[in-house]
Amino acid sequence: MEMTQTQSQQTWEERFVKVVIQGCAEDKGLAAHLRRADNPATEYQSWELLASLHIDLENDYQRLPFVTIAAAIAKSKADHNGGLTLGRAIAACYEDGRESSQAKARLRRLLACNDLPELCRILRSLFSLIDSKARQPLNFVRLLKQLRRFSFEDARIRVKAQWAQEFYGQQVEGQAEEERT
């Protein structure tokens, strides 16, 4: 398959999100398999797609971000990549927004995660909440980039800081530049 110039300019994360969204829209069987990708017992059902996209299935730090985002896309039935960041999505789930004690508790639990497997477990229930309450599609590309960096200690702190800044409504420095890379 020949790549067009637009495809070659897309990041790996952008291509992945686009493939998953398109695949779920065109193939209900694939969508069903991907909805189960965030459960360790049934995650293997997503491996055919991941392997076809050259994702290393043997390494958690490589595989988990992709299965987590694929499951979130399939469950949300997203038809495009949204613009809602994770921090803002948590606040949007509650009437009081970032003033809600429940929203703050969700954010604190997210920020307390110290490794990628724990983070992906916490995100599972958070995605369900966001899908039912926020009513806006997440920025899956940005979140996938953040999850891919989460395994690296220095980057983990920065990612957590980004989520907190998004939640509290602060402009995230370098956000536009980061989304392009």
Secondary structure, DSSP 8 states (H G I E B T S, - for coil): ----HHHHHS-HHHHHHHHHHHHHHH-HHHHHHHHTTTSTTTGGGGHHHHHHTT--TT-HHHHHHHHHHHHHHHHHT-SS---B-HHHHHHHTSTTGGG-HHHHHHHHHHHT--SHHHHHHHHHHHHHHHHHHT-S-B-HHHHHHHHHHTTSHHHHHHHHHHHHHHHTT---TTHHHHHH-
